[in-house]
Amino acid sequence: MTERMLTVADAAVLLGTWKTSGERFPRRLVAERRIRYVKVGSHVRIPESAIQEYLTAHTVEPVQRRRRRRYGRAA
């Protein structure tokens, strides 16, 4: 079971935050312990599956809107 371990920069690219906030967002997730990570000495590595779990848990599905009746109910 060899899982790919990502650097914080790689995690930022997968999360799509590289251009806007750089490594700041993944580092905040680690600091707030909102995502799994591994500490190797002074280096932080994030399992690729942790990124997928985070994205799945925070995905918002669209709501099906009911069609409104054009006219109100008849009395």
PyMOL Python script that loads the backbone (N, CA, C, O; Angstrom):
from pymol import cmd

cmd.read_pdbstr("""\
ATOM      1  N   MET A   1       0.846  -1.185   0.000  1.00  0.00           N
ATOM      2  CA  MET A   1       0.000   0.000   0.000  1.00  0.00           C
ATOM      3  C   MET A   1       0.888   1.243   0.000  1.00  0.00           C
ATOM      4  O   MET A   1       1.091   1.874   1.038  1.00  0.00           O
ATOM      5  N   THR A   2       1.395   1.574  -1.134  1.00  0.00           N
ATOM      6  CA  THR A   2       2.197   2.775  -1.251  1.00  0.00           C
ATOM      7  C   THR A   2       1.311   3.895  -1.764  1.00  0.00           C
ATOM      8  O   THR A   2       0.802   3.851  -2.884  1.00  0.00           O
ATOM      9  N   GLU A   3       1.146   4.870  -0.939  1.00  0.00           N
ATOM     10  CA  GLU A   3       0.320   6.004  -1.317  1.00  0.00           C
ATOM     11  C   GLU A   3       1.222   7.191  -1.600  1.00  0.00           C
ATOM     12  O   GLU A   3       2.249   7.375  -0.948  1.00  0.00           O
ATOM     13  N   ARG A   4       0.839   7.971  -2.550  1.00  0.00           N
ATOM     14  CA  ARG A   4       1.630   9.137  -2.922  1.00  0.00           C
ATOM     15  C   ARG A   4       1.504  10.206  -1.837  1.00  0.00           C
ATOM     16  O   ARG A   4       0.397  10.606  -1.474  1.00  0.00           O
ATOM     17  N   MET A   5       2.637  10.660  -1.329  1.00  0.00           N
ATOM     18  CA  MET A   5       2.671  11.709  -0.327  1.00  0.00           C
ATOM     19  C   MET A   5       3.008  13.027  -1.016  1.00  0.00           C
ATOM     20  O   MET A   5       3.991  13.115  -1.751  1.00  0.00           O
ATOM     21  N   LEU A   6       2.210  14.026  -0.783  1.00  0.00           N
ATOM     22  CA  LEU A   6       2.351  15.306  -1.470  1.00  0.00           C
ATOM     23  C   LEU A   6       3.014  16.346  -0.574  1.00  0.00           C
ATOM     24  O   LEU A   6       2.829  16.356   0.643  1.00  0.00           O
ATOM     25  N   THR A   7       3.779  17.204  -1.199  1.00  0.00           N
ATOM     26  CA  THR A   7       4.291  18.359  -0.468  1.00  0.00           C
ATOM     27  C   THR A   7       3.140  19.354  -0.335  1.00  0.00           C
ATOM     28  O   THR A   7       2.094  19.189  -0.961  1.00  0.00           O
ATOM     29  N   VAL A   8       3.336  20.365   0.468  1.00  0.00           N
ATOM     30  CA  VAL A   8       2.296  21.383   0.644  1.00  0.00           C
ATOM     31  C   VAL A   8       2.038  22.093  -0.686  1.00  0.00           C
ATOM     32  O   VAL A   8       0.895  22.428  -0.999  1.00  0.00           O
ATOM     33  N   ALA A   9       3.077  22.318  -1.456  1.00  0.00           N
ATOM     34  CA  ALA A   9       2.914  22.969  -2.767  1.00  0.00           C
ATOM     35  C   ALA A   9       2.104  22.091  -3.715  1.00  0.00           C
ATOM     36  O   ALA A   9       1.248  22.591  -4.444  1.00  0.00           O
ATOM     37  N   ASP A  10       2.372  20.774  -3.711  1.00  0.00           N
ATOM     38  CA  ASP A  10       1.602  19.851  -4.552  1.00  0.00           C
ATOM     39  C   ASP A  10       0.146  19.822  -4.125  1.00  0.00           C
ATOM     40  O   ASP A  10      -0.746  19.772  -4.972  1.00  0.00           O
ATOM     41  N   ALA A  11      -0.109  19.852  -2.818  1.00  0.00           N
ATOM     42  CA  ALA A  11      -1.478  19.861  -2.306  1.00  0.00           C
ATOM     43  C   ALA A  11      -2.207  21.132  -2.738  1.00  0.00           C
ATOM     44  O   ALA A  11      -3.393  21.093  -3.063  1.00  0.00           O
ATOM     45  N   ALA A  12      -1.497  22.251  -2.741  1.00  0.00           N
ATOM     46  CA  ALA A  12      -2.097  23.515  -3.177  1.00  0.00           C
ATOM     47  C   ALA A  12      -2.506  23.444  -4.645  1.00  0.00           C
ATOM     48  O   ALA A  12      -3.547  23.974  -5.034  1.00  0.00           O
ATOM     49  N   VAL A  13      -1.686  22.790  -5.449  1.00  0.00           N
ATOM     50  CA  VAL A  13      -2.017  22.634  -6.875  1.00  0.00           C
ATOM     51  C   VAL A  13      -3.263  21.762  -7.034  1.00  0.00           C
ATOM     52  O   VAL A  13      -4.151  22.094  -7.819  1.00  0.00           O
ATOM     53  N   LEU A  14      -3.338  20.650  -6.295  1.00  0.00           N
ATOM     54  CA  LEU A  14      -4.512  19.773  -6.385  1.00  0.00           C
ATOM     55  C   LEU A  14      -5.779  20.450  -5.885  1.00  0.00           C
ATOM     56  O   LEU A  14      -6.862  20.218  -6.423  1.00  0.00           O
ATOM     57  N   LEU A  15      -5.651  21.284  -4.861  1.00  0.00           N
ATOM     58  CA  LEU A  15      -6.810  21.995  -4.331  1.00  0.00           C
ATOM     59  C   LEU A  15      -7.207  23.185  -5.204  1.00  0.00           C
ATOM     60  O   LEU A  15      -8.292  23.744  -5.049  1.00  0.00           O
ATOM     61  N   GLY A  16      -6.331  23.560  -6.108  1.00  0.00           N
ATOM     62  CA  GLY A  16      -6.634  24.670  -7.006  1.00  0.00           C
ATOM     63  C   GLY A  16      -6.417  26.034  -6.361  1.00  0.00           C
ATOM     64  O   GLY A  16      -6.999  27.024  -6.805  1.00  0.00           O
ATOM     65  N   THR A  17      -5.592  26.101  -5.326  1.00  0.00           N
ATOM     66  CA  THR A  17      -5.369  27.365  -4.644  1.00  0.00           C
ATOM     67  C   THR A  17      -3.983  27.933  -4.902  1.00  0.00           C
ATOM     68  O   THR A  17      -3.589  28.918  -4.276  1.00  0.00           O
ATOM     69  N   TRP A  18      -3.249  27.328  -5.806  1.00  0.00           N
ATOM     70  CA  TRP A  18      -1.854  27.733  -6.013  1.00  0.00           C
ATOM     71  C   TRP A  18      -1.733  29.184  -6.473  1.00  0.00           C
ATOM     72  O   TRP A  18      -0.874  29.914  -5.979  1.00  0.00           O
ATOM     73  N   LYS A  19      -2.571  29.610  -7.404  1.00  0.00           N
ATOM     74  CA  LYS A  19      -2.423  30.963  -7.952  1.00  0.00           C
ATOM     75  C   LYS A  19      -2.950  32.028  -7.004  1.00  0.00           C
ATOM     76  O   LYS A  19      -2.428  33.143  -6.972  1.00  0.00           O
ATOM     77  N   THR A  20      -3.984  31.697  -6.227  1.00  0.00           N
ATOM     78  CA  THR A  20      -4.583  32.715  -5.369  1.00  0.00           C
ATOM     79  C   THR A  20      -3.873  32.870  -4.038  1.00  0.00           C
ATOM     80  O   THR A  20      -3.469  33.976  -3.681  1.00  0.00           O
ATOM     81  N   SER A  21      -3.715  31.782  -3.297  1.00  0.00           N
ATOM     82  CA  SER A  21      -3.118  31.912  -1.967  1.00  0.00           C
ATOM     83  C   SER A  21      -1.852  31.087  -1.802  1.00  0.00           C
ATOM     84  O   SER A  21      -1.293  31.031  -0.706  1.00  0.00           O
ATOM     85  N   GLY A  22      -1.397  30.457  -2.848  1.00  0.00           N
ATOM     86  CA  GLY A  22      -0.170  29.678  -2.759  1.00  0.00           C
ATOM     87  C   GLY A  22      -0.292  28.530  -1.778  1.00  0.00           C
ATOM     88  O   GLY A  22      -1.277  27.792  -1.793  1.00  0.00           O
ATOM     89  N   GLU A  23       0.694  28.383  -0.939  1.00  0.00           N
ATOM     90  CA  GLU A  23       0.718  27.288   0.029  1.00  0.00           C
ATOM     91  C   GLU A  23      -0.053  27.631   1.302  1.00  0.00           C
ATOM     92  O   GLU A  23      -0.167  26.796   2.200  1.00  0.00           O
ATOM     93  N   ARG A  24      -0.564  28.808   1.385  1.00  0.00           N
ATOM     94  CA  ARG A  24      -1.201  29.275   2.611  1.00  0.00           C
ATOM     95  C   ARG A  24      -2.421  28.455   3.013  1.00  0.00           C
ATOM     96  O   ARG A  24      -2.564  28.108   4.186  1.00  0.00           O
ATOM     97  N   PHE A  25      -3.301  28.138   2.073  1.00  0.00           N
ATOM     98  CA  PHE A  25      -4.525  27.403   2.386  1.00  0.00           C
ATOM     99  C   PHE A  25      -4.232  25.988   2.883  1.00  0.00           C
ATOM    100  O   PHE A  25      -4.761  25.606   3.927  1.00  0.00           O
ATOM    101  N   PRO A  26      -3.412  25.187   2.186  1.00  0.00           N
ATOM    102  CA  PRO A  26      -3.110  23.857   2.724  1.00  0.00           C
ATOM    103  C   PRO A  26      -2.401  23.913   4.079  1.00  0.00           C
ATOM    104  O   PRO A  26      -2.642  23.064   4.938  1.00  0.00           O
ATOM    105  N   ARG A  27      -1.540  24.895   4.273  1.00  0.00           N
ATOM    106  CA  ARG A  27      -0.875  25.030   5.570  1.00  0.00           C
ATOM    107  C   ARG A  27      -1.877  25.362   6.670  1.00  0.00           C
ATOM    108  O   ARG A  27      -1.737  24.903   7.803  1.00  0.00           O
ATOM    109  N   ARG A  28      -2.886  26.159   6.337  1.00  0.00           N
ATOM    110  CA  ARG A  28      -3.928  26.471   7.316  1.00  0.00           C
ATOM    111  C   ARG A  28      -4.744  25.234   7.653  1.00  0.00           C
ATOM    112  O   ARG A  28      -5.104  25.024   8.812  1.00  0.00           O
ATOM    113  N   LEU A  29      -5.043  24.402   6.640  1.00  0.00           N
ATOM    114  CA  LEU A  29      -5.757  23.155   6.892  1.00  0.00           C
ATOM    115  C   LEU A  29      -4.969  22.259   7.833  1.00  0.00           C
ATOM    116  O   LEU A  29      -5.544  21.618   8.712  1.00  0.00           O
ATOM    117  N   VAL A  30      -3.670  22.214   7.653  1.00  0.00           N
ATOM    118  CA  VAL A  30      -2.804  21.404   8.523  1.00  0.00           C
ATOM    119  C   VAL A  30      -2.777  22.004   9.926  1.00  0.00           C
ATOM    120  O   VAL A  30      -2.918  21.275  10.909  1.00  0.00           O
ATOM    121  N   ALA A  31      -2.600  23.309  10.033  1.00  0.00           N
ATOM    122  CA  ALA A  31      -2.505  23.966  11.340  1.00  0.00           C
ATOM    123  C   ALA A  31      -3.792  23.797  12.148  1.00  0.00           C
ATOM    124  O   ALA A  31      -3.748  23.634  13.367  1.00  0.00           O
ATOM    125  N   GLU A  32      -4.945  23.837  11.458  1.00  0.00           N
ATOM    126  CA  GLU A  32      -6.228  23.685  12.132  1.00  0.00           C
ATOM    127  C   GLU A  32      -6.637  22.221  12.272  1.00  0.00           C
ATOM    128  O   GLU A  32      -7.706  21.908  12.798  1.00  0.00           O
ATOM    129  N   ARG A  33      -5.769  21.333  11.794  1.00  0.00           N
ATOM    130  CA  ARG A  33      -6.007  19.878  11.825  1.00  0.00           C
ATOM    131  C   ARG A  33      -7.334  19.502  11.160  1.00  0.00           C
ATOM    132  O   ARG A  33      -8.084  18.669  11.670  1.00  0.00           O
ATOM    133  N   ARG A  34      -7.606  20.125  10.026  1.00  0.00           N
ATOM    134  CA  ARG A  34      -8.804  19.826   9.256  1.00  0.00           C
ATOM    135  C   ARG A  34      -8.531  18.810   8.162  1.00  0.00           C
ATOM    136  O   ARG A  34      -9.443  18.401   7.443  1.00  0.00           O
ATOM    137  N   ILE A  35      -7.258  18.399   8.036  1.00  0.00           N
ATOM    138  CA  ILE A  35      -6.864  17.436   7.012  1.00  0.00           C
ATOM    139  C   ILE A  35      -5.766  16.550   7.613  1.00  0.00           C
ATOM    140  O   ILE A  35      -4.984  16.987   8.457  1.00  0.00           O
ATOM    141  N   ARG A  36      -5.732  15.289   7.151  1.00  0.00           N
ATOM    142  CA  ARG A  36      -4.689  14.371   7.630  1.00  0.00           C
ATOM    143  C   ARG A  36      -3.344  14.760   7.031  1.00  0.00           C
ATOM    144  O   ARG A  36      -3.261  15.195   5.882  1.00  0.00           O
ATOM    145  N   TYR A  37      -2.296  14.595   7.826  1.00  0.00           N
ATOM    146  CA  TYR A  37      -0.954  14.864   7.320  1.00  0.00           C
ATOM    147  C   TYR A  37       0.050  14.025   8.083  1.00  0.00           C
ATOM    148  O   TYR A  37      -0.254  13.459   9.133  1.00  0.00           O
ATOM    149  N   VAL A  38       1.252  13.956   7.535  1.00  0.00           N
ATOM    150  CA  VAL A  38       2.344  13.209   8.150  1.00  0.00           C
ATOM    151  C   VAL A  38       3.494  14.179   8.331  1.00  0.00           C
ATOM    152  O   VAL A  38       3.841  14.927   7.418  1.00  0.00           O
ATOM    153  N   LYS A  39       4.071  14.159   9.500  1.00  0.00           N
ATOM    154  CA  LYS A  39       5.221  15.017   9.783  1.00  0.00           C
ATOM    155  C   LYS A  39       6.475  14.164   9.681  1.00  0.00           C
ATOM    156  O   LYS A  39       6.633  13.203  10.433  1.00  0.00           O
ATOM    157  N   VAL A  40       7.363  14.504   8.763  1.00  0.00           N
ATOM    158  CA  VAL A  40       8.625  13.791   8.572  1.00  0.00           C
ATOM    159  C   VAL A  40       9.729  14.772   8.925  1.00  0.00           C
ATOM    160  O   VAL A  40      10.139  15.584   8.095  1.00  0.00           O
ATOM    161  N   GLY A  41      10.208  14.693  10.155  1.00  0.00           N
ATOM    162  CA  GLY A  41      11.166  15.686  10.629  1.00  0.00           C
ATOM    163  C   GLY A  41      10.470  17.031  10.706  1.00  0.00           C
ATOM    164  O   GLY A  41       9.473  17.179  11.412  1.00  0.00           O
ATOM    165  N   SER A  42      10.983  17.997   9.991  1.00  0.00           N
ATOM    166  CA  SER A  42      10.337  19.309   9.959  1.00  0.00           C
ATOM    167  C   SER A  42       9.454  19.481   8.729  1.00  0.00           C
ATOM    168  O   SER A  42       8.846  20.534   8.539  1.00  0.00           O
ATOM    169  N   HIS A  43       9.383  18.448   7.895  1.00  0.00           N
ATOM    170  CA  HIS A  43       8.605  18.514   6.658  1.00  0.00           C
ATOM    171  C   HIS A  43       7.195  17.975   6.865  1.00  0.00           C
ATOM    172  O   HIS A  43       6.981  17.031   7.626  1.00  0.00           O
ATOM    173  N   VAL A  44       6.252  18.580   6.185  1.00  0.00           N
ATOM    174  CA  VAL A  44       4.857  18.135   6.236  1.00  0.00           C
ATOM    175  C   VAL A  44       4.533  17.472   4.906  1.00  0.00           C
ATOM    176  O   VAL A  44       4.802  18.033   3.843  1.00  0.00           O
ATOM    177  N   ARG A  45       3.957  16.285   4.966  1.00  0.00           N
ATOM    178  CA  ARG A  45       3.514  15.576   3.764  1.00  0.00           C
ATOM    179  C   ARG A  45       2.043  15.233   3.935  1.00  0.00           C
ATOM    180  O   ARG A  45       1.603  14.827   5.011  1.00  0.00           O
ATOM    181  N   ILE A  46       1.300  15.402   2.865  1.00  0.00           N
ATOM    182  CA  ILE A  46      -0.145  15.158   2.898  1.00  0.00           C
ATOM    183  C   ILE A  46      -0.450  13.997   1.964  1.00  0.00           C
ATOM    184  O   ILE A  46      -0.091  14.040   0.787  1.00  0.00           O
ATOM    185  N   PRO A  47      -1.118  12.946   2.480  1.00  0.00           N
ATOM    186  CA  PRO A  47      -1.481  11.831   1.596  1.00  0.00           C
ATOM    187  C   PRO A  47      -2.478  12.300   0.534  1.00  0.00           C
ATOM    188  O   PRO A  47      -3.362  13.113   0.805  1.00  0.00           O
ATOM    189  N   GLU A  48      -2.316  11.778  -0.664  1.00  0.00           N
ATOM    190  CA  GLU A  48      -3.212  12.171  -1.757  1.00  0.00           C
ATOM    191  C   GLU A  48      -4.662  11.831  -1.428  1.00  0.00           C
ATOM    192  O   GLU A  48      -5.573  12.567  -1.807  1.00  0.00           O
ATOM    193  N   SER A  49      -4.880  10.720  -0.726  1.00  0.00           N
ATOM    194  CA  SER A  49      -6.248  10.337  -0.359  1.00  0.00           C
ATOM    195  C   SER A  49      -6.867  11.337   0.615  1.00  0.00           C
ATOM    196  O   SER A  49      -8.087  11.500   0.634  1.00  0.00           O
ATOM    197  N   ALA A  50      -6.046  12.006   1.420  1.00  0.00           N
ATOM    198  CA  ALA A  50      -6.574  13.012   2.347  1.00  0.00           C
ATOM    199  C   ALA A  50      -7.144  14.205   1.585  1.00  0.00           C
ATOM    200  O   ALA A  50      -8.152  14.787   1.987  1.00  0.00           O
ATOM    201  N   ILE A  51      -6.492  14.559   0.486  1.00  0.00           N
ATOM    202  CA  ILE A  51      -6.999  15.651  -0.354  1.00  0.00           C
ATOM    203  C   ILE A  51      -8.342  15.252  -0.963  1.00  0.00           C
ATOM    204  O   ILE A  51      -9.285  16.043  -0.971  1.00  0.00           O
ATOM    205  N   GLN A  52      -8.423  14.013  -1.477  1.00  0.00           N
ATOM    206  CA  GLN A  52      -9.668  13.535  -2.074  1.00  0.00           C
ATOM    207  C   GLN A  52     -10.793  13.473  -1.035  1.00  0.00           C
ATOM    208  O   GLN A  52     -11.931  13.838  -1.329  1.00  0.00           O
ATOM    209  N   GLU A  53     -10.474  13.012   0.177  1.00  0.00           N
ATOM    210  CA  GLU A  53     -11.477  12.955   1.243  1.00  0.00           C
ATOM    211  C   GLU A  53     -11.967  14.350   1.603  1.00  0.00           C
ATOM    212  O   GLU A  53     -13.162  14.558   1.813  1.00  0.00           O
ATOM    213  N   TYR A  54     -11.047  15.305   1.673  1.00  0.00           N
ATOM    214  CA  TYR A  54     -11.421  16.679   1.999  1.00  0.00           C
ATOM    215  C   TYR A  54     -12.343  17.251   0.929  1.00  0.00           C
ATOM    216  O   TYR A  54     -13.352  17.881   1.245  1.00  0.00           O
ATOM    217  N   LEU A  55     -11.993  17.031  -0.339  1.00  0.00           N
ATOM    218  CA  LEU A  55     -12.821  17.549  -1.431  1.00  0.00           C
ATOM    219  C   LEU A  55     -14.193  16.893  -1.453  1.00  0.00           C
ATOM    220  O   LEU A  55     -15.195  17.564  -1.702  1.00  0.00           O
ATOM    221  N   THR A  56     -14.253  15.589  -1.196  1.00  0.00           N
ATOM    222  CA  THR A  56     -15.533  14.880  -1.168  1.00  0.00           C
ATOM    223  C   THR A  56     -16.408  15.376  -0.025  1.00  0.00           C
ATOM    224  O   THR A  56     -17.610  15.581  -0.198  1.00  0.00           O
ATOM    225  N   ALA A  57     -15.804  15.566   1.138  1.00  0.00           N
ATOM    226  CA  ALA A  57     -16.562  16.009   2.309  1.00  0.00           C
ATOM    227  C   ALA A  57     -17.092  17.433   2.160  1.00  0.00           C
ATOM    228  O   ALA A  57     -18.100  17.780   2.774  1.00  0.00           O
ATOM    229  N   HIS A  58     -16.429  18.259   1.357  1.00  0.00           N
ATOM    230  CA  HIS A  58     -16.829  19.652   1.217  1.00  0.00           C
ATOM    231  C   HIS A  58     -17.475  19.965  -0.127  1.00  0.00           C
ATOM    232  O   HIS A  58     -17.590  21.128  -0.511  1.00  0.00           O
ATOM    233  N   THR A  59     -17.892  18.929  -0.835  1.00  0.00           N
ATOM    234  CA  THR A  59     -18.584  19.131  -2.103  1.00  0.00           C
ATOM    235  C   THR A  59     -20.060  19.369  -1.832  1.00  0.00           C
ATOM    236  O   THR A  59     -20.695  18.606  -1.104  1.00  0.00           O
ATOM    237  N   VAL A  60     -20.599  20.416  -2.411  1.00  0.00           N
ATOM    238  CA  VAL A  60     -22.006  20.763  -2.239  1.00  0.00           C
ATOM    239  C   VAL A  60     -22.748  20.382  -3.510  1.00  0.00           C
ATOM    240  O   VAL A  60     -22.428  20.858  -4.599  1.00  0.00           O
ATOM    241  N   GLU A  61     -23.736  19.523  -3.358  1.00  0.00           N
ATOM    242  CA  GLU A  61     -24.527  19.082  -4.504  1.00  0.00           C
ATOM    243  C   GLU A  61     -25.585  20.131  -4.840  1.00  0.00           C
ATOM    244  O   GLU A  61     -26.081  20.807  -3.939  1.00  0.00           O
ATOM    245  N   PRO A  62     -25.940  20.281  -6.116  1.00  0.00           N
ATOM    246  CA  PRO A  62     -26.966  21.257  -6.490  1.00  0.00           C
ATOM    247  C   PRO A  62     -28.334  20.830  -5.983  1.00  0.00           C
ATOM    248  O   PRO A  62     -28.616  19.643  -5.815  1.00  0.00           O
ATOM    249  N   VAL A  63     -29.167  21.818  -5.745  1.00  0.00           N
ATOM    250  CA  VAL A  63     -30.520  21.570  -5.254  1.00  0.00           C
ATOM    251  C   VAL A  63     -31.471  21.561  -6.443  1.00  0.00           C
ATOM    252  O   VAL A  63     -31.403  22.430  -7.312  1.00  0.00           O
ATOM    253  N   GLN A  64     -32.350  20.582  -6.471  1.00  0.00           N
ATOM    254  CA  GLN A  64     -33.375  20.537  -7.516  1.00  0.00           C
ATOM    255  C   GLN A  64     -34.485  21.505  -7.134  1.00  0.00           C
ATOM    256  O   GLN A  64     -35.105  21.363  -6.080  1.00  0.00           O
ATOM    257  N   ARG A  65     -34.727  22.461  -7.964  1.00  0.00           N
ATOM    258  CA  ARG A  65     -35.782  23.425  -7.683  1.00  0.00           C
ATOM    259  C   ARG A  65     -37.100  22.916  -8.236  1.00  0.00           C
ATOM    260  O   ARG A  65     -37.171  22.422  -9.362  1.00  0.00           O
ATOM    261  N   ARG A  66     -38.120  23.042  -7.443  1.00  0.00           N
ATOM    262  CA  ARG A  66     -39.445  22.651  -7.930  1.00  0.00           C
ATOM    263  C   ARG A  66     -39.994  23.764  -8.801  1.00  0.00           C
ATOM    264  O   ARG A  66     -39.742  24.947  -8.573  1.00  0.00           O
ATOM    265  N   ARG A  67     -40.740  23.355  -9.790  1.00  0.00           N
ATOM    266  CA  ARG A  67     -41.361  24.356 -10.654  1.00  0.00           C
ATOM    267  C   ARG A  67     -42.478  25.039  -9.903  1.00  0.00           C
ATOM    268  O   ARG A  67     -43.306  24.392  -9.262  1.00  0.00           O
ATOM    269  N   ARG A  68     -42.491  26.324  -9.987  1.00  0.00           N
ATOM    270  CA  ARG A  68     -43.567  27.072  -9.340  1.00  0.00           C
ATOM    271  C   ARG A  68     -44.774  27.082 -10.250  1.00  0.00           C
ATOM    272  O   ARG A  68     -44.660  27.122 -11.475  1.00  0.00           O
ATOM    273  N   ARG A  69     -45.905  27.045  -9.635  1.00  0.00           N
ATOM    274  CA  ARG A  69     -47.133  27.155 -10.428  1.00  0.00           C
ATOM    275  C   ARG A  69     -47.245  28.590 -10.926  1.00  0.00           C
ATOM    276  O   ARG A  69     -46.905  29.550 -10.235  1.00  0.00           O
ATOM    277  N   ARG A  70     -47.726  28.687 -12.124  1.00  0.00           N
ATOM    278  CA  ARG A  70     -47.805  30.022 -12.710  1.00  0.00           C
ATOM    279  C   ARG A  70     -48.870  30.846 -12.009  1.00  0.00           C
ATOM    280  O   ARG A  70     -48.695  32.044 -11.789  1.00  0.00           O
ATOM    281  N   TYR A  71     -49.958  30.209 -11.665  1.00  0.00           N
ATOM    282  CA  TYR A  71     -51.049  30.891 -10.988  1.00  0.00           C
ATOM    283  C   TYR A  71     -51.274  30.241  -9.647  1.00  0.00           C
ATOM    284  O   TYR A  71     -50.922  29.077  -9.454  1.00  0.00           O
ATOM    285  N   GLY A  72     -51.848  30.967  -8.726  1.00  0.00           N
ATOM    286  CA  GLY A  72     -52.121  30.432  -7.397  1.00  0.00           C
ATOM    287  C   GLY A  72     -53.201  29.355  -7.447  1.00  0.00           C
ATOM    288  O   GLY A  72     -53.778  29.099  -8.504  1.00  0.00           O
ATOM    289  N   ARG A  73     -53.462  28.750  -6.351  1.00  0.00           N
ATOM    290  CA  ARG A  73     -54.499  27.722  -6.293  1.00  0.00           C
ATOM    291  C   ARG A  73     -55.879  28.339  -6.472  1.00  0.00           C
ATOM    292  O   ARG A  73     -56.128  29.481  -6.084  1.00  0.00           O
ATOM    293  N   ALA A  74     -56.746  27.574  -7.055  1.00  0.00           N
ATOM    294  CA  ALA A  74     -58.129  28.039  -7.254  1.00  0.00           C
ATOM    295  C   ALA A  74     -58.861  27.914  -5.923  1.00  0.00           C
ATOM    296  O   ALA A  74     -58.653  26.960  -5.174  1.00  0.00           O
ATOM    297  N   ALA A  75     -59.700  28.870  -5.646  1.00  0.00           N
ATOM    298  CA  ALA A  75     -60.444  28.860  -4.379  1.00  0.00           C
ATOM    299  C   ALA A  75     -61.605  27.907  -4.434  1.00  0.00           C
ATOM    300  O   ALA A  75     -62.339  27.771  -3.456  1.00  0.00           O
TER     301      ALA A  75
END
""", "prot")
cmd.dss("prot")
cmd.show_as("cartoon", "prot")
cmd.util.cbc("prot")
cmd.orient("prot")
